[in-house]
């Protein structure tokens, strides 16, 4: 890969031109995307112009934007060189993690790819898409207890299930235990018909969806029937010792303090636990403090525990999800500032009287 930088110096704001050449024409086809859709997305995001000819590229635009676009292309090309397929969603993820300054762009270009944190399950590869996801997978490899906290769509649960299935298939654990608190998301569903499993399955459906993504349906059914994979509500964990297992607690923001302590103390020999949650989506009754929030405060600094915090840049769903998360965060910040201002105003009023 080679590149050269020039500055025409006759436009305002200053326009720069970067010439890049990629080594492998076959990989370039995937880098550019069908009908150059990947290049078009990068152009639109950075407000630059990209012109291609064979394996050569010319990027024109503001110097910082040009450097950032080049760094994103380098990162995507490095991913393809390692045998991973790049889709438009991967381009979007790379753009969200794009460097914000020319200095950062140079740093990313020098080290365009994180260490390989792919999860391989019988020939199928689950690839991390952001630095935080890579750090999350590495934490799961290193710690027996990992907290993954952040907004929806960041891959917290999906990657945890992928690691669990990888460990089970490789014989590193005897079983997978997946659990969630049975709390409605702002609704009162009332009486649910059916037996116990039929009553709780609606709450656990996201965990089933991830399992069916990782393994063929007959295998999932067989392993569920044999007990190698257990999907159960949090209430079923009391009194158990979970040994030789990979244990995942999803939607942990909806646990109470008592439930969280109970679950954490279930950890047995040769067991690993991953706890995921989003503290912006607590569905507990008003006035009930989230057990996840309390656990993060109490366990901060305890050795042997990994803490990974995701943010909106790690969202790997539809690009709109990122913008939705950011809009809600801004609104909540405004509400918090307004509430603090109103509290101070009332206190000043009381002092003046």
VEXMILO-53590 format. One line per field, with one value per residue (C-alpha): residue number from 0; residue in one letter; x negated, y negated, z. Coordinates in steps of 0.001 Angstrom, whole numbers. Example, Ala and Ser with C-alpha at 12.3 -4.5 7.8 and 13.67 -1.06 7.14 Angstrom:
num <- [0 1] $
residu <- [A S] $
u <- [-12300 -13670] $
v <- [4500 1060] $
w <- [7800 7140] $
***
This chain:
num <- [0 1 2 3 4 5 6 7 8 9 10 11 12 13 14 15 16 17 18 19 20 21 22 23 24 25 26 27 28 29 30 31 32 33 34 35 36 37 38 39 40 41 42 43 44 45 46 47 48 49 50 51 52 53 54 55 56 57 58 59 60 61 62 63 64 65 66 67 68 69 70 71 72 73 74 75 76 77 78 79 80 81 82 83 84 85 86 87 88 89 90 91 92 93 94 95 96 97 98 99 100 101 102 103 104 105 106 107 108 109 110 111 112 113 114 115 116 117 118 119 120 121 122 123 124 125 126 127 128 129 130 131 132 133 134 135 136 137 138 139 140 141 142 143 144 145 146 147 148 149 150 151 152 153 154 155 156 157 158 159 160 161 162 163 164 165 166 167 168 169 170 171 172 173 174 175 176 177 178 179 180 181 182 183 184 185 186 187 188 189 190 191 192 193 194 195 196 197 198 199 200 201 202 203 204 205 206 207 208 209 210 211 212 213 214 215 216 217 218 219 220 221 222 223 224 225 226 227 228 229 230 231 232 233 234 235 236 237 238 239 240 241 242 243 244 245 246 247 248 249 250 251 252 253 254 255 256 257 258 259 260 261 262 263 264 265 266 267 268 269 270 271 272 273 274 275 276 277 278 279 280 281 282 283 284 285 286 287 288 289 290 291 292 293 294 295 296 297 298 299 300 301 302 303 304 305 306 307 308 309 310 311 312 313 314 315 316 317 318 319 320 321 322 323 324 325 326 327 328 329 330 331 332 333 334 335 336 337 338 339 340 341 342 343 344 345 346 347 348 349 350 351 352] $
residu <- [X X X X X X X X X X X X X X X X X X X X X X X X X X X X X X X X X X X X X X X X X X X X X X X X X X X X X X X X X X X X X X X X X X X X X X X X X X X X X X X X X X X X X X X X X X X X X X X X X X X X X X X X X X X X X X X X X X X X X X X X X X X X X X X X X X X X X X X X X X X X X X X X X X X X X X X X X X X X X X X X X X X X X X X X X X X X X X X X X X X X X X X X X X X X X X X X X X X X X X X X X X X X X X X X X X X X X X X X X X X X X X X X X X X X X X X X X X X X X X X X X X X X X X X X X X X X X X X X X X X X X X X X X X X X X X X X X X X X X X X X X X X X X X X X X X X X X X X X X X X X X X X X X X X X X X X X X X X X X X X X X X X X X X X X X X X X X X X X X X X X X X X X X X X X X X X X X] $
u <- [0 -1464 -229 -1279 117 392 2039 3436 3632 6125 9472 11040 11168 7771 8211 5807 5339 4225 3171 3441 2580 3665 1648 4282 6851 9109 9343 9923 13200 14551 13107 14895 18177 20776 21036 18541 21204 18581 16667 19898 20698 17206 17496 20819 19642 16441 17594 14688 14423 12972 12005 10832 8941 8066 6361 5551 7556 7529 9159 9854 11124 10221 6910 8390 11290 8959 6656 9621 11120 7746 7453 10909 9968 6732 8629 11177 8473 6543 9715 10207 6544 7178 9940 12990 15864 16689 20320 21860 22618 18873 18165 20691 19048 15596 16942 18371 14930 13178 10326 11291 7933 5119 2833 5281 5597 1857 1962 4777 3005 -149 1854 4974 6286 6814 5468 7663 10622 12791 14948 14782 17549 17096 15901 18247 16525 18130 16049 15840 16535 15345 12428 14750 16156 12578 11745 14924 13986 10450 11850 14032 10896 9009 11488 13892 16411 17068 19557 20552 22577 23902 26725 28794 27315 23673 23360 23007 25309 24552 20784 21212 23389 20835 18045 20260 21012 17337 16359 19075 18223 14499 15208 13962 17253 19974 22947 24230 26663 28464 30630 32691 34913 38578 39483 41820 40397 42797 45870 48176 48745 50859 51671 49802 51268 49350 46874 43901 41617 44278 44821 41161 40024 41210 38784 35899 36512 33450 31191 32806 32358 28619 28292 30007 27598 24620 25751 28021 31584 31466 28330 29903 33006 30941 28650 31621 33276 30066 29415 26146 27851 30218 32267 33996 35340 33229 35592 34604 30946 31474 29769 27706 23938 23017 19846 18147 20431 20482 23151 24707 27070 28719 30735 29065 30197 33578 32206 32676 29684 30681 31068 27698 25861 27642 26628 22990 22547 23695 20252 18666 15490 14347 17184 17267 19898 20763 23281 24742 27099 28096 28540 30564 33336 34256 37804 37918 40714 40146 37904 36211 32476 30890 28760 26449 25720 25013 22762 20684 20109 19377 17129 15113 11460 11981 9288 10298 13303 13438 15515 16271 18339 19894 21164 23211 20177 20313 23892 23805 27475 29084 27240 30441 30060 26865 28604 31607 29356 27516 30777 32136 28839 28974 32591 31828 28830 31016 33625 30962 29489 32994 33793 30546 31197 34733 33425 30827 33481 35752 32880 31934 35578 35667 32402 33657 36768] $
v <- [0 -3363 -6930 -10485 -13754 -17019 -20385 -22341 -25441 -27338 -26546 -27677 -25866 -24330 -21180 -18264 -15299 -11887 -9138 -5547 -2229 1165 4270 6898 6157 8974 7533 4053 5186 6078 2936 690 2631 3412 420 -1318 -1607 -1502 -4398 -6352 -5900 -7105 -10089 -11111 -10699 -12751 -15112 -14108 -13018 -9573 -8566 -5046 -3537 111 484 -3248 -5802 -9580 -11284 -15030 -17275 -18976 -17640 -16207 -14546 -13092 -11618 -10157 -8616 -7074 -5615 -4006 -2494 -1121 477 2084 3319 4872 6672 8075 9156 11266 13152 11340 10252 6544 5483 2026 2468 2971 -253 -2061 -633 -1743 -5234 -5503 -4609 -6968 -9149 -12715 -14421 -14061 -12830 -10071 -9221 -8664 -6479 -4340 -4051 -2813 -215 318 3449 4647 8084 10847 11354 13407 16166 19358 21940 24998 23030 20074 16850 14129 10970 8030 4695 2086 1638 1975 5256 6521 5476 7224 10535 10288 9605 12722 14701 13262 12894 15324 12520 9792 6917 5576 2392 58 -834 1557 2873 2962 6763 7373 10391 11711 11848 13371 16142 16649 17138 19484 21659 21632 22909 25582 26849 26955 28947 26236 26214 28833 26527 23047 21300 18242 16172 12986 11334 11765 8069 6509 3581 914 3110 5145 8414 9932 13653 15711 19083 22340 24287 22712 22811 21296 18518 17490 18086 14644 12999 15198 15036 12816 15477 18191 15995 15676 19440 20248 17859 19790 23394 25366 25616 29435 29005 26247 28376 31454 29543 27851 31230 32787 29861 28824 25496 24131 20964 19940 16859 15399 16636 20232 19580 19337 22064 23423 23695 23264 25273 26231 23781 20587 18421 15291 12895 10625 7432 7252 3638 5141 7093 5885 5602 8864 10717 9518 10621 13982 14487 13436 15909 18831 18965 22377 24205 23932 21525 18188 15491 12608 9986 7582 4644 1134 -1267 -3634 -1017 -56 1368 1904 325 -3334 -3739 -339 -670 1424 4269 3818 204 1149 4061 1824 -547 2129 4317 1492 2248 5899 7982 10731 8872 7252 4127 3113 10 -385 -3666 -4767 -4449 -677 -244 2262 2323 20 -3367 -5013 -3194 -5140 -8433 -7400 -6490 -9811 -11784 -10098 -10667 -14383 -14633 -12848 -15120 -18189 -16824 -16125 -19615 -21114 -19098 -20152 -23802 -23613 -22009 -24766 -27438 -26036 -25854 -29479 -30446 -28671 -30320 -33778 -33367] $
w <- [0 -940 -652 -1340 -43 -1948 -1388 -4377 -2178 -4344 -2672 574 2886 1981 -100 73 -2197 -994 -3411 -2167 -3774 -2449 -3210 -4001 -6739 -5521 -2033 -3406 -4993 -1580 0 -2505 -2260 -4923 -7254 -4921 -2208 563 -970 -1378 2330 3316 948 2458 6058 5721 2940 710 -2932 -3680 -7205 -8009 -10894 -10508 -7139 -6967 -5010 -4898 -1897 -2074 710 3957 5281 8509 6693 4056 6716 8623 5452 4621 8122 7809 4435 5926 8805 6502 4109 7015 8097 4580 4425 7506 5713 7090 4858 5003 4639 4663 8367 8971 7089 9293 12414 11194 10519 14034 15396 12980 14270 15064 14494 11922 14729 15601 11911 11680 14778 13352 10007 11744 13674 11554 13240 16776 17805 16399 18723 16393 17848 15775 16155 13932 10938 11457 12481 14582 14086 16469 14776 17265 19671 22654 21320 20902 24463 25652 24020 25403 28879 28634 27731 30704 33608 35280 35842 33263 33271 29841 30219 27540 25161 23082 19860 20942 20770 24517 24674 21192 21746 25216 23766 20968 23526 25546 22519 21528 24996 24943 21458 22337 25501 27871 29792 30258 29886 29130 31469 30125 32438 32524 35111 34126 34121 31542 29557 30772 30256 32467 30621 33351 33325 30717 29645 29409 31517 33313 30260 28021 30574 30824 27213 25987 28417 27230 23475 22699 24205 22072 18985 19652 20188 16896 15184 16536 16130 13772 15092 15664 17801 19879 20490 21360 23736 25409 25973 27341 29687 28013 27350 29962 29489 32705 34483 37264 39987 39146 40113 43868 45911 43006 42540 38885 38176 34883 33139 31127 32778 31240 32994 30414 31088 34487 34970 35942 38895 42446 44782 46516 43202 41916 45069 44903 41269 41715 44559 42349 40668 41139 40090 36450 35772 34015 34339 32011 33129 30578 30934 29916 32825 30636 30307 33868 34066 37828 39899 40699 43723 43338 42765 40027 41351 38374 39271 42885 41852 39586 42503 45125 42952 41395 42078 43017 41319 38909 37482 34056 33409 29811 29065 25617 24169 21163 18863 19436 18183 15319 14392 11833 11682 12924 16250 16965 16267 18384 21338 21075 20868 24011 25854 25015 26145 29431 30046 29472 31883 34502 34164 34398 37511 39183 38309 39718 42923 43357 42677 45387 47879 47167 47697 51069 52192 51203 53352] $
***
